[in-house]
């Protein structure tokens, strides 16, 4: 009797899976063409750097079923059959999917695949190895309905090698290969990314049948539909247990009376073939009856600290919540050479450069992320502090593999020189502190920032004239990449990196203004810590550097700021005119280096639609420059694309000079760029076109989470 009661209790716990989010602020109703970010990765406490799989959800393509695709790992989804009617895609649904909640690792939606059948579908990336779909199915009709489910894992091209079917646990075991090659940047060849991988596809229900096929979905429709008048009518799948196939499928049957409901799940397990399959199976078995409500509650708690802004439109709210999801979804727990949580700036899709640990310009995302989890944002910054070199250097990259300073030969010093990054360090720390109010963090950040700025003064002003040049590996150090009208020698990148970039041969406006910003910020930090003399000393340095910028880098004929030749401080480098209007000219507002009358001239240029005031934001290069292009046809371009972080710095500068109305108009342009893409493809992007809607840059960069900060400032009273 006790055993029977236990079974009934388990069955009851499986049925009672209708999930609820107690904070109504996190609720919305996102239809298929709403700007919802739909990439999901496991919570960092259940994630690992290598052997990690995230997923993109597609609920918006009406010719497809609701599906979840992992980078190089195919996609999985479920086909429906209700009373012998097969429903192949969302375009055939009686009520289309509406997402009601979306978190970094999970999503909840509602839909009706067939009249009278109401479904709550939850997608949950439980860990780096396991993702599941939970289906709460209810018959709200007045008649009985017979329901058949066909969960499918699809890779295509006969790429799934079936190894076995585990009858005891209702699981298909397959294998497939994943390449380290990527279009933009391949995965590090010596890093332990799995290439020979295993799939375990299982369900909480006992399958009526199972099968695998070389066919297309259109052919599979014929298999599961069957001809009612056929002599050999068969409603079973083929029970295939070996061979190479396009996809595998499980098959479940349910019968629901009016008012009845059932809860069921299917699982996609994924791992390196060298890993223990039994451990993966055991973890999935536990999840077959694990209540999911506690994971929902954890996400609600995570979001409890964000400002609950009353937005004018749902579009803004979706961008806001999606930006936080993007940032959080890029985080991992401490591992290898770091004792603090860290991010990668692209987790799904997975590609080499984007999976290469923290860089300061990407850490500008902490300005937004701090509102979600201030302690985690602090710890991300502590990664730099713990790995900072004794002489004060913060290198180009930091993370599990430690300090990565990419030594590069300096002709001037006749030796290798370390590579740093754009010095936003103290500014980020100050902005994080303003949210966390953690004085210990502020003190540690100040000490680290002081060491770093001294390293910069000693190593990035070699001629000691008070203006600054980038290091010899400038093409990555100045974070302005390719097609830079000032730093790049040839318009089409004819030369190698060393010969192409001249940013170490100029007094660079961007770096000099960043030094101004860092020293002003150190002054604010010192004042907050009660260090009045230090505060005054840092402000004096900031003002002196600002004076030099205004003396040397302002061109009165064009009313704009530019980089200058190191040797003679002219606007000429060999035969080249350095007076090319770039977005960095507006950093004089952000660094509070421009006198009021010059700020007015900058704003006039900014508002000129023939130069910078474009539909989707402020481009990196003035639109009337001969190198300008609105096309985003690759990554890393600086001759026209809109980069949200840099537009945010323009916005921040406008506010500092009292141009709040214009700042809000710029925020609206940035929002339009983001919502346009999210409505079309549900991705954030590395960069955006100032004029067009088609993008070929890499998707889902952590720095686009700055949009949460943009919206907080837009609505801040």
C-alpha positions as CSV (number, residue, x, y, z in Angstrom):
1,X,0.0,0.0,0.0
2,X,2.8,2.4,0.8
3,X,4.5,1.7,-2.6
4,X,1.2,2.5,-4.4
5,X,0.9,5.7,-2.4
6,X,4.4,6.7,-3.3
7,X,3.7,6.1,-7.0
8,X,0.6,8.2,-6.8
9,X,2.5,11.0,-5.1
10,X,5.1,11.0,-7.8
11,X,2.4,11.1,-10.5
12,X,0.7,14.0,-8.7
13,X,4.0,15.9,-8.6
14,X,4.5,15.4,-12.3
15,X,1.0,16.7,-13.1
16,X,1.2,19.8,-10.8
17,X,3.6,21.7,-13.1
18,X,1.7,24.9,-14.0
19,X,4.4,27.5,-13.4
20,X,3.8,30.9,-11.9
21,X,5.9,34.0,-11.7
22,X,5.0,35.9,-8.5
23,X,6.4,39.3,-9.7
24,X,3.8,40.8,-12.2
25,X,6.5,43.2,-13.4
26,X,8.3,40.3,-15.2
27,X,5.1,39.3,-17.0
28,X,4.4,40.3,-20.6
29,X,2.8,39.0,-23.7
30,X,5.3,38.7,-26.5
31,X,3.9,37.6,-29.9
32,X,6.0,36.2,-32.7
33,X,6.9,39.6,-34.1
34,X,7.6,41.4,-30.8
35,X,11.2,42.4,-29.9
36,X,12.0,39.4,-27.6
37,X,15.5,38.2,-27.1
38,X,15.3,34.4,-27.4
39,X,18.8,33.0,-26.6
40,X,19.1,30.9,-23.4
41,X,22.1,29.5,-21.5
42,X,22.4,27.7,-18.2
43,X,22.7,29.6,-14.9
44,X,26.3,30.1,-14.1
45,X,26.2,27.8,-11.0
46,X,25.4,24.9,-13.4
47,X,27.7,26.0,-16.3
48,X,31.2,25.2,-17.4
49,X,33.5,27.0,-19.8
50,X,34.2,24.0,-22.0
51,X,31.5,21.5,-23.0
52,X,28.8,24.2,-22.7
53,X,25.7,24.3,-24.9
54,X,23.3,27.2,-25.2
55,X,20.2,27.5,-27.4
56,X,18.3,29.9,-29.6
57,X,14.5,29.5,-29.5
58,X,12.5,30.1,-32.7
59,X,8.9,30.5,-32.0
60,X,8.4,33.1,-34.7
61,X,8.9,31.2,-38.0
62,X,5.5,30.1,-39.0
63,X,6.8,27.4,-41.4
64,X,8.6,25.7,-38.5
65,X,7.6,24.1,-35.2
66,X,8.7,25.8,-32.0
67,X,12.3,24.8,-31.9
68,X,15.6,25.2,-30.0
69,X,18.9,25.2,-31.8
70,X,22.4,24.8,-30.4
71,X,25.5,26.0,-32.1
72,X,26.6,23.1,-34.4
73,X,24.3,20.8,-32.4
74,X,21.1,20.8,-34.5
75,X,17.7,21.6,-33.1
76,X,15.0,19.9,-31.2
77,X,11.3,20.4,-31.1
78,X,7.9,18.6,-30.9
79,X,5.3,17.8,-33.5
80,X,1.7,17.5,-32.5
81,X,-1.1,15.2,-33.6
82,X,-4.6,15.7,-32.1
83,X,-7.4,13.4,-33.0
84,X,-5.3,12.2,-36.0
85,X,-4.8,15.8,-37.2
86,X,-1.1,16.5,-37.6
87,X,0.1,20.0,-36.7
88,X,3.5,20.6,-38.3
89,X,4.3,24.2,-37.6
90,X,3.2,27.3,-35.6
91,X,1.5,28.7,-38.7
92,X,-1.1,25.9,-38.2
93,X,-1.7,26.5,-34.5
94,X,-5.2,27.4,-33.4
95,X,-3.7,30.1,-31.1
96,X,-0.1,31.2,-31.9
97,X,2.6,31.1,-29.3
98,X,2.8,34.0,-26.8
99,X,5.8,34.2,-24.5
100,X,4.8,35.3,-21.0
101,X,8.1,35.2,-19.2
102,X,11.7,35.1,-20.3
103,X,14.8,34.7,-18.1
104,X,18.5,34.1,-18.9
105,X,18.1,30.3,-18.7
106,X,14.4,29.7,-19.3
107,X,11.2,30.8,-21.0
108,X,7.5,30.2,-20.5
109,X,5.0,30.5,-23.3
110,X,1.3,29.6,-24.0
111,X,-0.4,28.4,-27.1
112,X,-3.1,26.2,-28.5
113,X,-2.0,23.8,-31.2
114,X,-5.6,22.7,-31.7
115,X,-8.9,24.0,-30.7
116,X,-9.7,22.9,-27.1
117,X,-6.0,22.1,-26.2
118,X,-4.2,24.7,-24.1
119,X,-0.5,24.3,-23.6
120,X,2.0,26.0,-21.3
121,X,5.5,25.2,-22.7
122,X,8.6,25.9,-20.6
123,X,12.0,25.7,-22.1
124,X,14.8,25.4,-19.5
125,X,18.5,25.1,-20.0
126,X,19.3,23.3,-16.8
127,X,23.0,23.0,-17.3
128,X,25.8,23.1,-19.9
129,X,24.8,19.5,-20.8
130,X,21.0,19.4,-20.3
131,X,18.1,21.3,-21.7
132,X,14.4,20.3,-21.4
133,X,11.0,21.2,-22.6
134,X,8.1,21.0,-20.1
135,X,4.6,20.7,-21.6
136,X,1.6,21.3,-19.4
137,X,-1.3,20.2,-21.6
138,X,-4.9,20.8,-20.7
139,X,-8.1,19.8,-22.4
140,X,-10.4,22.9,-22.1
141,X,-12.9,21.5,-24.6
142,X,-16.2,19.7,-23.9
143,X,-15.1,16.5,-25.7
144,X,-12.3,14.0,-25.3
145,X,-9.1,14.5,-27.2
146,X,-6.4,12.0,-28.2
147,X,-3.0,13.6,-28.3
148,X,0.2,12.2,-29.8
149,X,3.6,13.9,-29.3
150,X,6.6,13.5,-31.5
151,X,9.7,15.1,-29.8
152,X,12.5,15.2,-32.5
153,X,16.2,15.9,-32.4
154,X,17.4,16.9,-35.9
155,X,20.9,17.4,-37.2
156,X,20.5,16.8,-40.9
157,X,22.9,15.5,-43.5
158,X,22.9,12.0,-42.0
159,X,25.0,13.4,-39.2
160,X,23.5,11.6,-36.2
161,X,25.1,8.2,-35.6
162,X,22.7,6.1,-33.6
163,X,24.4,4.0,-30.9
164,X,21.5,2.5,-29.1
165,X,18.1,3.0,-27.5
166,X,17.9,2.9,-23.7
167,X,14.6,1.2,-23.0
168,X,15.0,1.4,-19.3
169,X,15.2,5.2,-19.4
170,X,13.4,5.9,-22.7
171,X,16.4,7.5,-24.3
172,X,18.0,7.5,-27.7
173,X,21.8,7.6,-27.7
174,X,23.5,9.1,-30.7
175,X,26.8,10.8,-31.6
176,X,27.9,13.6,-33.8
177,X,30.9,15.7,-34.8
178,X,31.3,19.4,-34.0
179,X,34.0,21.4,-35.8
180,X,36.1,24.1,-34.2
181,X,36.0,26.1,-37.4
182,X,34.0,29.4,-37.4
183,X,33.5,32.0,-40.1
184,X,34.8,34.9,-38.0
185,X,37.1,33.3,-35.5
186,X,37.5,29.6,-34.9
187,X,37.7,28.1,-31.4
188,X,41.1,27.9,-29.8
189,X,42.6,24.7,-31.2
190,X,44.4,23.8,-27.9
191,X,41.3,24.4,-25.7
192,X,39.2,21.4,-24.7
193,X,36.1,22.2,-26.7
194,X,34.4,18.8,-27.4
195,X,34.4,17.9,-31.1
196,X,33.3,14.2,-30.8
197,X,30.0,14.6,-28.9
198,X,27.2,12.4,-27.6
199,X,23.5,13.1,-27.6
200,X,21.0,11.6,-25.2
201,X,17.4,12.3,-26.2
202,X,14.8,11.2,-23.7
203,X,11.3,11.9,-22.4
204,X,9.4,11.5,-19.1
205,X,6.6,9.5,-20.8
206,X,7.0,5.9,-21.7
207,X,7.2,6.0,-25.5
208,X,4.6,4.3,-27.5
209,X,7.2,4.0,-30.2
210,X,10.5,5.6,-31.4
211,X,12.3,5.9,-34.7
212,X,14.9,7.6,-36.8
213,X,14.9,8.7,-40.4
214,X,16.9,10.0,-43.4
215,X,13.8,11.8,-44.6
216,X,12.7,15.4,-44.5
217,X,9.9,16.7,-42.2
218,X,7.6,16.6,-45.1
219,X,8.3,12.9,-45.6
220,X,7.9,12.4,-41.8
221,X,4.4,13.9,-42.0
222,X,3.5,11.0,-44.3
223,X,4.9,8.5,-41.8
224,X,3.0,9.8,-38.8
225,X,-0.2,10.7,-40.7
226,X,-0.7,7.3,-42.4
227,X,-3.5,6.5,-44.9
228,X,-6.7,5.6,-43.1
229,X,-7.6,3.1,-46.0
230,X,-4.1,1.6,-46.3
231,X,-3.9,-2.2,-46.0
232,X,-0.8,-2.0,-43.8
233,X,-1.8,0.9,-41.7
234,X,0.7,1.4,-38.9
235,X,0.8,4.1,-36.3
236,X,4.3,3.1,-34.9
237,X,7.7,4.6,-35.7
238,X,10.4,2.3,-37.1
239,X,12.3,1.5,-33.9
240,X,15.6,2.0,-35.7
241,X,18.6,1.4,-33.4
242,X,21.7,1.9,-35.6
243,X,23.0,3.9,-38.5
244,X,23.5,7.5,-39.7
245,X,20.3,9.5,-39.9
246,X,18.9,13.0,-40.2
247,X,16.8,12.9,-37.1
248,X,15.4,10.8,-34.3
249,X,12.0,10.9,-32.8
250,X,10.1,9.7,-29.7
251,X,6.4,9.0,-29.8
252,X,4.0,9.5,-26.9
253,X,0.2,9.0,-26.6
254,X,-2.2,10.7,-24.2
255,X,-6.0,10.8,-23.9
256,X,-7.6,13.7,-22.1
257,X,-11.2,14.1,-21.0
258,X,-12.7,17.6,-20.6
259,X,-10.9,19.5,-17.9
260,X,-8.1,16.9,-17.6
261,X,-4.4,17.9,-17.9
262,X,-1.1,16.2,-18.1
263,X,2.5,17.2,-17.6
264,X,5.3,15.7,-19.7
265,X,8.8,16.6,-20.6
266,X,11.4,15.8,-23.2
267,X,15.2,16.3,-22.8
268,X,18.2,17.0,-24.9
269,X,21.4,15.8,-23.2
270,X,24.7,16.7,-24.8
271,X,28.3,15.9,-23.7
272,X,31.8,15.0,-24.8
273,X,32.0,11.3,-25.8
274,X,34.8,11.0,-23.2
275,X,32.4,11.9,-20.4
276,X,30.3,9.5,-18.3
277,X,27.0,8.7,-20.1
278,X,25.6,7.1,-16.9
279,X,26.0,10.4,-15.0
280,X,24.1,12.3,-17.7
281,X,21.3,9.7,-17.7
282,X,21.1,9.9,-13.9
283,X,20.9,13.7,-14.0
284,X,18.1,13.6,-16.6
285,X,16.2,10.9,-14.6
286,X,16.1,13.2,-11.6
287,X,14.9,16.1,-13.7
288,X,11.9,14.0,-15.0
289,X,10.1,14.6,-11.7
290,X,11.9,17.7,-10.4
291,X,9.6,20.6,-9.7
292,X,10.6,23.6,-11.9
293,X,8.9,26.2,-9.8
294,X,12.0,26.7,-7.6
295,X,14.1,27.6,-10.7
296,X,11.4,30.1,-11.7
297,X,11.5,31.6,-8.2
298,X,15.3,31.8,-8.4
299,X,15.0,33.9,-11.5
300,X,12.4,36.1,-9.9
301,X,14.7,36.8,-7.0
302,X,17.6,37.5,-9.4
303,X,15.5,40.2,-11.1
304,X,14.2,41.7,-7.8
305,X,16.8,44.4,-7.7
306,X,16.4,45.9,-11.1
307,X,14.5,49.2,-11.4
308,X,10.9,48.4,-12.1
309,X,10.4,51.1,-14.7
310,X,7.0,51.9,-15.9
311,X,7.6,51.9,-19.6
312,X,5.4,53.6,-22.2
313,X,5.6,50.6,-24.5
314,X,6.0,46.9,-24.2
315,X,8.8,47.1,-26.8
316,X,10.9,49.1,-24.3
317,X,10.2,46.6,-21.5
318,X,11.2,43.6,-23.7
319,X,14.5,45.3,-24.7
320,X,15.1,46.1,-21.1
321,X,14.6,42.6,-19.7
322,X,16.3,41.1,-22.7
323,X,19.4,43.2,-22.1
324,X,19.7,41.8,-18.6
325,X,19.2,38.3,-19.9
326,X,21.9,38.8,-22.5
327,X,24.4,39.9,-19.9
328,X,23.6,37.3,-17.3
329,X,23.6,34.6,-19.9
330,X,27.3,35.2,-20.6
331,X,28.6,34.5,-17.1
332,X,30.5,31.6,-15.7
333,X,31.6,30.6,-12.2
334,X,35.3,31.0,-11.2
335,X,37.6,28.5,-12.8
336,X,41.3,27.9,-13.5
337,X,43.3,31.1,-13.0
338,X,40.5,33.3,-11.6
339,X,38.8,33.3,-8.3
340,X,35.8,35.4,-9.4
341,X,32.9,35.0,-11.8
342,X,33.7,36.1,-15.3
343,X,31.9,36.6,-18.6
344,X,32.6,35.7,-22.2
345,X,31.2,38.2,-24.6
346,X,29.6,35.6,-26.9
347,X,28.3,32.4,-25.4
348,X,25.7,31.4,-27.9
349,X,26.7,31.3,-30.7
350,X,30.1,30.0,-29.6
351,X,33.1,31.3,-31.5
352,X,36.7,31.9,-30.7
353,X,37.3,35.6,-30.1
354,X,34.0,35.9,-28.4
355,X,34.8,33.1,-26.0
356,X,38.2,34.6,-25.1
357,X,37.5,36.1,-21.6
358,X,37.1,39.7,-20.4
359,X,38.2,42.9,-22.1
360,X,37.6,46.3,-20.6
361,X,35.5,47.8,-23.4
362,X,33.2,44.7,-23.1
363,X,33.1,45.3,-19.4
364,X,31.2,48.5,-20.0
365,X,28.2,46.1,-20.0
366,X,28.7,46.2,-16.2
367,X,27.2,49.6,-16.2
368,X,23.9,47.9,-16.9
369,X,24.5,44.5,-15.3
370,X,25.2,46.0,-11.9
371,X,21.5,46.8,-11.6
372,X,20.7,43.0,-11.9
373,X,23.5,41.6,-9.7
374,X,25.9,44.3,-8.2
375,X,28.1,41.7,-6.4
376,X,28.6,39.7,-9.6
377,X,29.5,42.9,-11.5
378,X,32.0,43.8,-8.8
379,X,33.5,40.3,-9.0
380,X,33.8,40.5,-12.8
381,X,35.9,43.7,-12.2
382,X,37.9,41.9,-9.5
383,X,39.1,39.5,-12.2
384,X,41.2,42.4,-13.5
385,X,42.4,43.4,-10.1
386,X,43.6,39.9,-9.1
387,X,45.5,39.4,-12.3
388,X,46.8,43.0,-12.6
389,X,50.6,42.9,-13.1
390,X,52.9,44.2,-10.4
391,X,53.8,47.3,-12.5
392,X,50.1,48.2,-12.8
393,X,49.3,46.8,-16.3
394,X,45.8,45.6,-17.0
395,X,46.3,43.6,-20.1
396,X,44.1,43.2,-23.2
397,X,42.3,40.0,-21.8
398,X,41.8,38.5,-18.4
399,X,40.0,35.4,-17.2
400,X,40.6,31.7,-16.6
401,X,43.7,31.6,-18.8
402,X,45.1,34.5,-16.9
403,X,46.6,37.7,-18.1
404,X,47.0,37.8,-21.9
405,X,49.0,40.8,-22.9
406,X,49.9,39.9,-26.5
407,X,53.5,41.3,-26.5
408,X,54.2,43.2,-29.7
409,X,57.5,44.7,-31.0
410,X,58.0,48.4,-30.4
411,X,60.3,50.1,-32.9
412,X,60.7,53.0,-30.6
413,X,61.8,50.9,-27.6
414,X,63.4,48.2,-29.7
415,X,61.7,45.5,-27.6
416,X,58.4,43.8,-27.1
417,X,55.7,45.9,-25.4
418,X,52.6,44.6,-23.6
419,X,49.1,45.3,-25.0
420,X,46.4,46.8,-22.9
421,X,42.9,47.8,-23.7
422,X,40.8,50.9,-23.9
423,X,41.1,52.2,-20.3
424,X,37.5,52.3,-19.1
425,X,38.5,50.6,-15.9
426,X,37.9,53.2,-13.2
427,X,34.8,54.6,-14.8
428,X,33.3,51.1,-14.8
429,X,34.2,50.6,-11.2
430,X,32.8,54.0,-10.2
431,X,29.5,53.3,-11.9
432,X,29.2,49.9,-10.4
433,X,29.9,51.4,-6.9
434,X,27.2,53.9,-7.4
435,X,24.8,51.0,-7.6
436,X,26.3,48.6,-5.0
437,X,27.4,51.2,-2.5
438,X,30.2,48.8,-1.4
439,X,33.0,50.9,0.1
440,X,35.4,48.0,0.3
441,X,35.0,47.4,-3.4
442,X,35.5,51.2,-4.1
443,X,38.7,51.2,-2.1
444,X,40.1,48.2,-3.8
445,X,39.1,49.6,-7.2
446,X,40.7,52.9,-6.5
447,X,44.0,51.3,-5.5
448,X,44.0,49.2,-8.7
449,X,42.9,52.1,-10.9
450,X,45.7,54.3,-9.5
451,X,48.3,51.6,-10.4
452,X,46.8,51.2,-13.9
453,X,46.7,54.9,-14.7
454,X,50.3,55.3,-13.7
455,X,51.2,52.4,-16.0
456,X,49.4,54.2,-18.8
457,X,51.2,57.5,-18.1
458,X,54.5,55.7,-18.2
459,X,53.9,53.5,-21.2
460,X,51.5,55.3,-23.5
461,X,53.1,58.8,-23.5
462,X,56.6,57.9,-24.5
463,X,57.4,61.4,-25.6
464,X,56.1,62.8,-22.3
465,X,54.2,65.7,-23.9
466,X,51.0,65.0,-21.9
467,X,49.1,63.4,-24.9
468,X,48.8,59.7,-25.5
469,X,49.4,57.2,-28.2
470,X,48.2,53.6,-28.5
471,X,50.7,50.7,-28.2
472,X,52.4,48.9,-31.1
473,X,49.5,46.4,-31.3
474,X,47.1,49.2,-31.8
475,X,44.7,47.4,-34.0
476,X,43.3,45.5,-31.0
477,X,44.4,47.8,-28.2
478,X,42.4,50.8,-29.5
479,X,39.3,48.5,-29.9
480,X,38.3,50.2,-33.1
481,X,39.3,47.3,-35.3
482,X,39.2,47.5,-39.1
483,X,38.2,50.1,-41.6
484,X,39.2,52.9,-39.3
485,X,39.6,56.0,-41.5
486,X,42.3,57.6,-39.4
487,X,44.3,54.6,-38.0
488,X,44.1,52.3,-41.0
489,X,46.6,53.0,-43.9
490,X,44.7,51.4,-46.8
491,X,41.0,51.5,-47.5
492,X,40.9,47.8,-48.3
493,X,43.3,46.3,-45.7
494,X,46.1,45.5,-48.2
495,X,48.8,45.3,-45.6
496,X,49.4,43.2,-42.5
497,X,48.3,44.3,-39.0
498,X,51.6,45.9,-38.1
499,X,51.9,48.0,-41.3
500,X,48.2,48.7,-41.5
501,X,47.6,50.5,-38.2
502,X,49.4,53.8,-37.3
503,X,47.7,54.5,-34.0
504,X,51.1,54.2,-32.2
505,X,52.5,57.0,-34.4
506,X,49.8,59.6,-33.5
507,X,48.8,61.5,-30.5
508,X,45.4,59.8,-30.2
509,X,42.3,61.7,-29.4
510,X,40.4,58.7,-28.1
511,X,43.0,57.5,-25.7
512,X,43.8,60.9,-24.4
513,X,40.2,61.6,-23.6
514,X,39.9,58.2,-21.9
515,X,42.8,59.2,-19.7
516,X,40.9,62.4,-18.9
517,X,37.9,60.4,-18.0
518,X,39.9,57.9,-15.9
519,X,41.6,60.7,-13.9
520,X,38.4,62.6,-13.4
521,X,36.8,59.3,-12.1
522,X,39.8,58.6,-9.8
523,X,39.2,62.1,-8.4
524,X,35.6,61.3,-7.7
525,X,36.5,58.0,-6.1
526,X,39.2,59.6,-3.9
527,X,36.7,62.2,-2.7
528,X,34.2,59.5,-1.8
529,X,36.9,57.7,0.2
530,X,37.7,60.9,2.1
531,X,41.0,61.5,0.3
532,X,40.7,65.2,-0.5
533,X,44.3,65.9,-1.5
534,X,44.4,62.9,-3.9
535,X,41.0,64.0,-5.3
536,X,42.4,67.5,-6.1
537,X,45.6,66.0,-7.6
538,X,43.7,63.7,-10.0
539,X,41.4,66.6,-11.0
540,X,44.4,68.7,-11.8
541,X,45.8,66.1,-14.1
542,X,42.4,65.8,-15.8
543,X,42.2,69.5,-16.3
544,X,45.7,69.8,-17.6
545,X,45.2,67.0,-20.1
546,X,41.9,68.6,-21.2
547,X,43.7,71.9,-21.8
548,X,46.2,70.1,-24.0
549,X,43.4,68.5,-26.0
550,X,41.8,71.9,-26.6
551,X,45.2,73.5,-27.5
552,X,46.4,70.8,-29.8
553,X,43.5,68.6,-31.0
554,X,40.8,71.1,-31.9
555,X,40.6,72.3,-35.5
556,X,38.9,75.7,-35.5
557,X,38.2,75.6,-39.3
558,X,36.0,72.5,-39.0
559,X,35.0,72.9,-35.4
560,X,35.9,69.4,-34.4
561,X,38.5,67.3,-32.4
562,X,41.0,65.0,-34.1
563,X,44.1,62.9,-33.5
564,X,47.4,64.6,-34.5
565,X,50.9,63.7,-35.7
566,X,53.2,62.8,-32.8
567,X,56.2,64.5,-34.3
568,X,54.9,68.0,-35.1
569,X,51.3,67.9,-33.7
570,X,49.9,68.7,-37.1
571,X,46.7,67.3,-38.6
572,X,48.9,65.6,-41.3
573,X,50.5,62.2,-41.4
574,X,52.7,61.9,-44.4
575,X,50.3,62.8,-47.2
576,X,47.2,62.0,-45.2
577,X,44.8,64.5,-43.6
578,X,43.9,63.3,-40.2
579,X,40.8,65.5,-40.0
580,X,38.3,62.7,-40.6
581,X,35.2,63.2,-38.4
582,X,34.7,60.1,-36.3
583,X,32.5,59.4,-33.3
584,X,35.5,59.8,-31.0
585,X,35.3,63.5,-31.4
586,X,32.2,63.5,-29.2
587,X,34.1,61.8,-26.4
588,X,35.2,65.3,-25.5
589,X,31.6,65.7,-24.1
590,X,31.8,62.3,-22.3
591,X,35.2,63.2,-20.7
592,X,33.9,66.8,-19.9
593,X,36.9,68.2,-21.8
594,X,35.1,70.5,-24.2
595,X,34.4,74.2,-23.3
596,X,30.7,75.1,-23.5
597,X,31.1,76.9,-26.8
598,X,32.9,74.0,-28.4
599,X,30.3,71.6,-27.1
600,X,27.7,73.6,-29.0
601,X,29.7,73.2,-32.2
602,X,30.0,69.4,-31.6
603,X,26.3,69.1,-31.1
604,X,25.7,71.0,-34.4
605,X,27.8,68.3,-36.2
606,X,26.0,65.6,-34.3
607,X,22.6,66.8,-35.4
608,X,23.6,67.0,-39.0
609,X,21.8,64.1,-40.8
610,X,24.4,64.3,-43.6
611,X,27.0,63.4,-41.0
612,X,26.0,61.7,-37.8
613,X,22.3,62.0,-37.1
614,X,21.1,58.9,-38.9
615,X,18.0,56.7,-38.5
616,X,19.5,54.0,-36.2
617,X,22.1,56.0,-34.3
618,X,25.4,57.8,-34.5
619,X,27.8,56.1,-37.0
620,X,31.4,55.6,-36.2
621,X,32.4,57.7,-39.2
622,X,30.6,60.8,-40.6
623,X,28.3,59.8,-43.5
624,X,29.9,62.4,-45.8
625,X,33.4,60.8,-45.5
626,X,34.7,59.0,-48.5
627,X,35.2,55.8,-46.5
628,X,31.7,55.8,-45.0
629,X,29.5,52.8,-45.7
630,X,26.2,52.0,-44.0
631,X,26.6,48.3,-44.8
632,X,27.4,45.9,-42.0
633,X,28.7,43.0,-44.1
634,X,31.2,41.6,-41.6
635,X,32.4,42.0,-38.0
636,X,34.6,44.8,-36.5
637,X,34.0,47.7,-38.9
638,X,34.5,51.3,-38.0
639,X,33.7,53.2,-41.1
640,X,30.0,53.6,-40.6
641,X,28.3,50.9,-38.3
642,X,26.7,51.9,-35.1
643,X,28.2,50.5,-31.9
644,X,25.8,50.8,-29.0
645,X,28.5,51.3,-26.3
646,X,30.0,54.2,-28.1
647,X,26.6,55.7,-28.8
648,X,26.0,55.4,-25.1
649,X,29.1,57.5,-24.4
650,X,27.8,60.2,-26.7
651,X,24.5,60.1,-24.9
652,X,26.2,60.3,-21.6
653,X,28.2,63.3,-22.7
654,X,25.1,65.1,-24.0
655,X,23.5,64.8,-20.6
656,X,26.6,66.2,-18.9
657,X,26.3,69.4,-21.0
658,X,22.6,69.8,-20.5
659,X,21.4,68.4,-23.8
660,X,19.0,65.9,-22.2
661,X,16.3,66.2,-24.9
662,X,18.8,65.3,-27.6
663,X,20.2,62.5,-25.5
664,X,16.7,61.0,-25.2
665,X,16.3,61.3,-29.0
666,X,19.6,59.4,-29.4
667,X,18.3,56.8,-27.0
668,X,15.2,56.4,-29.2
669,X,17.4,55.9,-32.3
670,X,19.4,53.2,-30.4
671,X,16.1,51.6,-29.3
672,X,14.8,51.6,-32.9
673,X,18.0,49.9,-34.1
674,X,17.6,47.2,-31.4
675,X,13.9,46.6,-31.7
676,X,14.0,46.5,-35.5
677,X,16.4,43.5,-35.3
678,X,14.8,41.8,-32.3
679,X,11.4,41.8,-34.1
680,X,13.0,40.3,-37.2
681,X,15.5,37.8,-35.8
682,X,15.3,38.1,-32.0
683,X,19.1,38.7,-31.7
684,X,21.2,41.5,-30.4
685,X,24.2,42.3,-32.7
686,X,27.8,43.3,-32.5
687,X,27.1,46.5,-34.5
688,X,24.1,48.0,-36.4
689,X,23.8,49.8,-39.7
690,X,23.0,53.5,-39.3
691,X,20.6,53.3,-42.3
692,X,19.8,49.6,-43.2
693,X,18.1,46.6,-41.6
694,X,20.2,43.7,-42.9
695,X,23.3,42.8,-40.8
696,X,26.1,40.4,-41.3
697,X,28.0,40.9,-38.0
698,X,28.2,38.4,-35.2
699,X,25.1,38.2,-32.9
700,X,24.5,38.4,-29.2
701,X,27.4,40.5,-27.8
702,X,27.3,41.1,-24.1
703,X,27.9,44.8,-24.6
704,X,24.5,45.3,-26.1
705,X,23.2,44.9,-22.6
706,X,24.0,48.6,-22.3
707,X,20.5,49.2,-23.5
708,X,19.2,48.4,-20.0
709,X,21.3,51.4,-18.8
710,X,20.1,53.6,-21.7
711,X,16.5,52.9,-20.7
712,X,17.1,53.4,-17.0
713,X,18.6,56.8,-17.7
714,X,15.8,57.7,-20.2
715,X,13.2,57.2,-17.5
716,X,15.2,58.3,-14.5
717,X,13.5,61.1,-12.6
